[in-house]
């Protein structure tokens, strides 16, 4: 099975600020080594989980320590109440076929 390198961030957003947060959240330019990125919102719009897949731990770390990422985080900061983040390695799980 192919191994994946995943960066996950969970943020609690200030009430009524999800739209503002989303505008600040988009990276520009998109990071080198980023394969896929997903965002998942809670129904109340107060929590968002970002899941990004990377070529390697090194490419993820290079983005995380870049000037562009520092600027992006500063732009998001006024809308964020709390943030948790971590790097993971893993693989896709096989789901049995259903009849």
Secondary structure, DSSP 8 states (H G I E B T S, - for coil): --EEEEEEEEEEE-TT-HHHHHHHHS-SS--TTEEEEEEEE-TTSSEEEEEEEES-HHHHHHHHTSHHHHHHHHHHHTTEEEEEEEEEEEE--------
